Amino acid sequence: MADLIFNEAKDKMHKAQESLQRSLGQIRAGRANASLLDRVSVTYYGVPTPLNQMASISIPEARVLMVTPFDKSMVQEVEKAILASDLGITPTSDGNVIRLVIPQLTEERRKELAKEVKKEAEQAKVVVRNIRRDAIDEYKKQQKASEITEDDLRSAEKEIQDLTDRNIKELDKIASDKEKELLEV
């Protein structure tokens, strides 16, 4: 039973890491990254469809994203969807493909984005700490119900704390890697 609580906490903490990586992947670092377009959806025959399901996205140069819709009649719709998104990048099209040139970031914008990265990382840490608290509460309930001994409770709390420390260290690493990427000129 105790292993179940530990494994569940471990799984949830791993998901918090993945979530942080996804949200940081959408922060523009002045270079092309296909995940920038993850949140863009296009109305395709009346159905909102994620862009990456209806077009191939490639990176021909370091700061250029090239979007090639599978259905050439959708080029204008894709352009409109990109313009309507919160990317802040104006697409250019030649009728077959759409190019997005990622502008170089200013120093001020880089610092703003670095703050955003710190904020996202802090939110992920709060999630991990909440998972730790919930797991320890579960162990305490078991101890109260005499399912585990007090020694088992102490060792379980230590295991959960070690897991939490490892995950927080990993979140810090993910955030600092993204900050380095942002502040690199």
C-alpha positions as CSV (number, residue, x, y, z in Angstrom):
1,M,0.0,0.0,0.0
2,A,2.8,2.4,0.9
3,D,4.6,1.6,-2.4
4,L,1.4,2.6,-4.2
5,I,1.4,6.1,-2.5
6,F,5.1,6.5,-3.3
7,N,4.7,5.4,-7.0
8,E,1.7,7.7,-7.4
9,A,3.6,10.7,-6.0
10,K,6.6,9.8,-8.3
11,D,4.4,9.6,-11.3
12,K,2.6,12.9,-10.5
13,M,6.0,14.7,-10.0
14,H,7.2,13.4,-13.3
15,K,4.1,14.8,-14.9
16,A,4.8,18.2,-13.3
17,Q,8.3,18.1,-14.9
18,E,6.8,17.3,-18.3
19,S,4.2,20.0,-17.9
20,L,7.0,22.5,-17.2
21,Q,9.0,21.4,-20.2
22,R,5.9,21.8,-22.4
23,S,5.1,25.3,-21.1
24,L,8.7,26.4,-21.4
25,G,8.8,25.0,-25.0
26,Q,6.2,27.6,-25.9
27,I,8.4,30.5,-24.8
28,R,10.1,31.9,-27.8
29,A,13.8,32.0,-27.5
30,G,14.7,33.9,-30.7
31,R,15.2,30.7,-32.6
32,A,12.8,28.5,-34.5
33,N,11.0,25.7,-32.6
34,A,8.1,23.8,-33.9
35,S,6.4,23.7,-30.5
36,L,5.7,27.4,-30.9
37,L,2.8,26.4,-33.1
38,D,1.4,23.7,-30.7
39,R,-1.4,26.0,-29.5
40,V,-2.4,27.2,-33.0
41,S,-5.6,25.5,-34.4
42,V,-7.1,26.1,-37.8
43,T,-10.8,25.7,-38.7
44,Y,-10.7,22.8,-41.2
45,Y,-14.1,22.0,-42.8
46,G,-15.8,23.6,-39.8
47,V,-13.7,21.7,-37.2
48,P,-10.9,23.4,-35.1
49,T,-7.9,21.2,-36.0
50,P,-4.4,21.6,-34.4
51,L,-2.0,23.0,-37.0
52,N,0.5,20.2,-36.6
53,Q,-2.1,17.7,-37.6
54,M,-2.9,19.4,-40.9
55,A,0.5,20.6,-42.0
56,S,4.2,19.7,-41.9
57,I,6.3,22.0,-39.9
58,S,10.0,22.2,-40.7
59,I,13.0,24.4,-39.7
60,P,15.0,25.2,-42.8
61,E,17.1,27.8,-41.0
62,A,17.8,28.6,-37.4
63,R,15.2,31.4,-37.2
64,V,12.7,30.3,-39.8
65,L,9.7,28.0,-39.4
66,M,8.2,26.6,-42.6
67,V,4.6,25.4,-42.6
68,T,3.4,23.3,-45.5
69,P,-0.3,22.5,-45.3
70,F,-1.2,19.0,-46.6
71,D,-4.2,20.6,-48.3
72,K,-3.0,23.5,-50.5
73,S,-6.4,25.2,-50.4
74,M,-5.9,25.8,-46.6
75,V,-2.9,28.0,-46.9
76,Q,-4.9,31.2,-46.4
77,E,-6.8,29.7,-43.4
78,V,-3.5,28.6,-41.8
79,E,-2.1,32.1,-42.3
80,K,-5.2,33.6,-40.7
81,A,-5.0,31.2,-37.7
82,I,-1.3,32.1,-37.2
83,L,-2.1,35.8,-37.3
84,A,-5.0,35.4,-34.8
85,S,-2.8,33.4,-32.4
86,D,-0.7,35.1,-29.6
87,L,2.6,34.4,-31.4
88,G,3.2,38.0,-32.5
89,I,4.8,36.8,-35.7
90,T,3.6,37.8,-39.2
91,P,3.5,34.9,-41.6
92,T,4.6,35.2,-45.3
93,S,3.2,32.9,-47.9
94,D,4.0,32.1,-51.6
95,G,0.7,30.2,-52.1
96,N,2.1,26.8,-51.2
97,V,4.1,27.3,-48.0
98,I,4.1,29.7,-45.1
99,R,7.3,31.0,-43.6
100,L,7.5,32.5,-40.1
101,V,10.7,34.4,-39.5
102,I,11.4,34.5,-35.7
103,P,12.7,38.0,-34.8
104,Q,15.8,38.4,-32.7
105,L,14.9,39.1,-29.1
106,T,15.9,42.4,-27.5
107,E,17.9,42.3,-24.2
108,E,14.9,43.6,-22.3
109,R,12.5,41.0,-23.8
110,R,15.1,38.2,-23.0
111,K,15.0,39.3,-19.3
112,E,11.2,39.4,-19.3
113,L,11.1,35.9,-20.7
114,A,13.7,34.7,-18.1
115,K,11.4,36.1,-15.4
116,E,8.5,34.2,-16.9
117,V,10.7,31.0,-16.9
118,K,11.4,31.5,-13.2
119,K,7.7,32.0,-12.5
120,E,6.7,28.8,-14.4
121,A,9.4,26.8,-12.6
122,E,8.2,28.2,-9.2
123,Q,4.6,27.1,-10.0
124,A,5.9,23.6,-10.9
125,K,7.8,23.5,-7.6
126,V,4.6,24.4,-5.7
127,V,2.8,21.5,-7.5
128,V,5.6,19.1,-6.5
129,R,5.5,20.3,-2.9
130,N,1.7,19.8,-2.9
131,I,2.2,16.3,-4.1
132,R,4.7,15.7,-1.3
133,R,2.2,17.0,1.3
134,D,-0.6,14.8,-0.1
135,A,1.6,11.7,0.0
136,I,2.7,12.4,3.6
137,D,-0.9,12.9,4.6
138,E,-1.8,9.5,3.1
139,Y,1.0,7.9,5.1
140,K,-0.2,9.6,8.3
141,K,-3.7,8.3,7.7
142,Q,-2.3,4.8,7.3
143,Q,-0.3,5.2,10.5
144,K,-3.3,6.5,12.3
145,A,-5.3,3.4,11.1
146,S,-2.4,1.2,12.4
147,E,-1.7,0.0,8.8
148,I,2.0,1.1,9.2
149,T,4.2,1.6,12.1
150,E,5.7,5.0,13.2
151,D,9.1,3.9,11.9
152,D,7.5,3.1,8.6
153,L,5.9,6.5,8.6
154,R,9.3,8.2,9.3
155,S,11.1,6.2,6.5
156,A,8.2,6.9,4.1
157,E,8.4,10.6,4.9
158,K,12.1,10.6,4.2
159,E,11.7,8.7,0.9
160,I,9.0,11.2,-0.2
161,Q,11.3,14.1,0.8
162,D,14.2,12.7,-1.1
163,L,12.0,12.2,-4.2
164,T,10.8,15.8,-3.8
165,D,14.3,17.1,-3.5
166,R,15.4,15.2,-6.6
167,N,12.4,16.6,-8.6
168,I,12.9,20.2,-7.5
169,K,16.6,19.9,-8.5
170,E,15.4,18.6,-11.9
171,L,12.9,21.4,-12.3
172,D,15.7,23.9,-11.5
173,K,17.9,22.4,-14.1
174,I,15.1,22.5,-16.8
175,A,14.5,26.2,-15.9
176,S,18.2,27.2,-15.9
177,D,18.7,25.4,-19.3
178,K,15.8,27.5,-20.7
179,E,17.2,30.7,-19.1
180,K,20.6,30.0,-20.7
181,E,19.0,29.5,-24.0
182,L,17.0,32.8,-23.7
183,L,20.0,34.9,-22.6
184,E,22.3,33.5,-25.2
185,V,22.7,36.1,-28.0
